[in-house]
Each structure stands twice: as C-alpha cells, then as structure tokens.
Amino acid sequence: MTASLRPYLAADAPVLAAIFCASIEELTADDYSVEQRAAWMSIADDEADFGKRLASRLTLVATLDGVPVGFAALEGTELIDLLYVFPSVAGQGVGTLLCNALEKLAGARGAKKLTVDSSDTAEPFFKKRGYVAQSRNTRIIADEWLGLTTLTKDLAP
C-alpha cells in the first residue's frame, strides 16, 4: 500500500468529515463513552464550519488510488490540530506518513517543537514517535468532558 499526500481542497470537507467521524466512532470506543464520542463527532456536524477549520490550517490529505483515507492539520507552526485516518487503514502507515509530513513542514517553517493535544487512543502513536507527555487535560465538547494529554516533540534543527 502506497499512500500519497496532497493539499486540502474545499471539496474534501464532506469526505474528511466522514473520516473524522468514522475514526472517532470505530477507533476510540475503548477509551471514550458513546456520549463522549457523539459529542466529539459533533465538531463535524456542520460541514461548512468543519471545512473552514481545515482551510484555515495547513491541511494535508492522504489518498490511496486518489481516494482520501486520512488527513492532518497544522495550526500555526507548532500545533498538530487534527490527525485522523479511516479505520480500515489504521496501523498501515497513513498516520505516520501524515505526521512525518507535518513535522517536516513545521521544521521548514521555523518551528523548534511540535505540540499535540492527543486523545487517549492516539497517545501511544505519538509517544512511539518521540512525543513526551507534558500535562493531562480535559476539553468540554457539547457538555461532555474528554480526557486529553498534551505532548511535545523537539524537532531536529
């Protein structure tokens, strides 16, 4: 399997919203309740707003045979805002490809480190990549509390 990357296009919003929701629904069930996952997925309920969020960041789309299977967004130069893959490709290197690209782009833009507010589900992925836990946090979305861990990684000069 060889995935490729391309920049986000406005027409991607519906499919990326679907990837976002499928990823949360299917991959985070061991770490978050049904109510927490529903609240989290509600971020993508308004596809226009979701698309604006993606367009306001450096957003990359991973594709297989031209079909989007994952995406990642860098807010500013130092914050990984979103990184989601379709459940059927989880563990197949798509997330790694996206994260490698964000790290390179952030470094090229002068970032000395990257920060991510990681879900409990994604935390092992980031730790394996050299990210170090800094603090445990909660975020309230639609009246649900979601536990997150802030991790950072120093980028090579």
C-alpha positions as CSV (number, residue, x, y, z in Angstrom):
1,M,0.0,0.0,0.0
2,T,1.4,3.3,-1.0
3,A,-0.5,6.4,0.1
4,S,0.3,9.8,-1.3
5,L,-0.3,13.3,0.1
6,R,-1.8,16.4,-1.4
7,P,-3.1,19.7,-0.1
8,Y,-6.6,20.1,1.2
9,L,-9.3,21.2,-1.3
10,A,-12.6,22.8,-0.3
11,A,-14.4,19.9,-2.0
12,D,-12.7,17.5,0.5
13,A,-14.8,18.7,3.5
14,P,-17.6,16.1,3.3
15,V,-15.2,13.1,2.9
16,L,-12.9,14.4,5.6
17,A,-15.8,14.9,8.0
18,A,-16.8,11.3,7.3
19,I,-13.2,10.1,8.0
20,F,-13.2,12.2,11.2
21,C,-16.4,10.6,12.5
22,A,-15.6,7.1,11.4
23,S,-12.2,7.3,13.1
24,I,-13.7,8.5,16.4
25,E,-16.6,6.0,16.2
26,E,-14.6,2.9,15.5
27,L,-11.1,3.6,16.9
28,T,-11.8,5.3,20.2
29,A,-14.5,3.1,21.7
30,D,-12.1,1.5,24.3
31,D,-11.2,5.0,25.6
32,Y,-14.3,7.1,25.4
33,S,-18.0,6.6,26.1
34,V,-20.8,6.6,23.5
35,E,-21.8,10.1,24.7
36,Q,-18.2,11.4,24.6
37,R,-17.7,10.1,21.1
38,A,-21.0,11.6,19.9
39,A,-20.1,15.0,21.3
40,W,-16.6,14.8,19.7
41,M,-18.1,13.8,16.3
42,S,-20.5,16.8,16.6
43,I,-17.5,19.0,15.7
44,A,-18.0,17.9,12.1
45,D,-21.8,18.2,12.1
46,D,-21.6,21.5,10.2
47,E,-19.5,20.6,7.1
48,A,-19.1,24.2,6.1
49,D,-17.6,25.1,9.5
50,F,-15.5,22.0,9.5
51,G,-14.3,22.9,6.0
52,K,-13.4,26.4,7.2
53,R,-11.4,25.0,10.1
54,L,-9.5,22.7,7.7
55,A,-8.9,25.6,5.2
56,S,-7.6,27.9,7.9
57,R,-4.8,25.4,8.7
58,L,-2.1,23.7,6.7
59,T,-4.1,20.6,6.0
60,L,-2.8,17.6,4.2
61,V,-4.9,14.8,2.7
62,A,-3.6,11.2,2.4
63,T,-5.0,9.3,-0.5
64,L,-4.9,5.7,-1.8
65,D,-5.6,5.4,-5.5
66,G,-6.8,9.0,-5.4
67,V,-9.4,8.3,-2.6
68,P,-8.9,10.2,0.7
69,V,-8.2,7.9,3.6
70,G,-6.8,10.3,6.2
71,F,-5.9,13.9,6.9
72,A,-3.8,16.0,9.3
73,A,-3.8,19.7,10.0
74,L,-1.1,22.0,11.4
75,E,-2.3,25.1,13.2
76,G,0.2,27.9,13.1
77,T,3.7,26.4,13.0
78,E,3.7,24.3,16.2
79,L,0.3,22.7,16.9
80,I,-1.0,19.4,15.3
81,D,-4.7,20.3,15.4
82,L,-6.1,17.2,13.7
83,L,-4.8,13.8,12.6
84,Y,-7.4,11.2,11.6
85,V,-7.3,8.1,9.4
86,F,-10.1,5.9,8.1
87,P,-10.4,2.9,10.4
88,S,-9.8,0.4,7.5
89,V,-6.3,1.9,7.1
90,A,-5.4,2.3,10.7
91,G,-2.0,0.8,11.5
92,Q,-0.9,0.8,7.9
93,G,1.4,3.8,7.9
94,V,-1.1,6.5,6.8
95,G,-0.9,8.3,10.1
96,T,2.9,8.0,10.1
97,L,3.1,9.5,6.6
98,L,0.9,12.4,7.6
99,C,2.8,13.1,10.9
100,N,6.2,12.9,9.1
101,A,5.0,15.5,6.6
102,L,3.7,17.8,9.3
103,E,6.9,17.5,11.3
104,K,9.0,18.4,8.1
105,L,6.7,21.3,7.2
106,A,6.7,22.7,10.7
107,G,10.5,22.5,10.9
108,A,10.8,24.2,7.5
109,R,8.6,27.0,8.8
110,G,11.0,27.5,11.7
111,A,9.2,25.5,14.5
112,K,11.6,24.2,17.2
113,K,9.0,21.8,18.6
114,L,5.5,20.4,17.9
115,T,2.6,20.1,20.3
116,V,-0.4,17.9,20.2
117,D,-3.5,17.5,22.4
118,S,-3.8,13.8,21.9
119,S,-6.7,11.6,22.6
120,D,-6.0,8.6,24.9
121,T,-6.4,6.4,21.8
122,A,-3.7,8.2,19.8
123,E,-1.3,8.8,22.7
124,P,0.8,5.6,22.1
125,F,1.2,6.6,18.4
126,F,2.7,10.0,19.4
127,K,4.8,8.6,22.2
128,K,6.3,6.0,19.8
129,R,7.3,9.0,17.5
130,G,9.2,10.7,20.4
131,Y,6.5,12.9,21.7
132,V,6.7,13.4,25.5
133,A,3.6,13.9,27.8
134,Q,3.5,17.4,29.4
135,S,0.1,17.6,31.0
136,R,-3.2,15.8,31.4
137,N,-6.2,18.0,30.3
138,T,-9.9,17.9,29.7
139,R,-11.8,19.5,26.9
140,I,-15.6,20.1,27.1
141,I,-17.4,19.5,23.9
142,A,-21.2,19.6,23.8
143,D,-21.4,19.2,27.6
144,E,-19.1,16.1,27.6
145,W,-15.7,16.1,29.2
146,L,-13.0,14.4,27.1
147,G,-9.6,13.5,28.6
148,L,-6.6,14.5,26.5
149,T,-2.8,14.6,27.0
150,T,-0.7,17.4,25.8
151,L,2.5,16.1,24.3
152,T,5.5,17.8,22.7
153,K,8.4,16.8,20.5
154,D,11.5,18.8,19.8
155,L,12.2,19.0,16.1
156,A,15.7,18.5,14.6
157,P,17.3,21.8,13.7
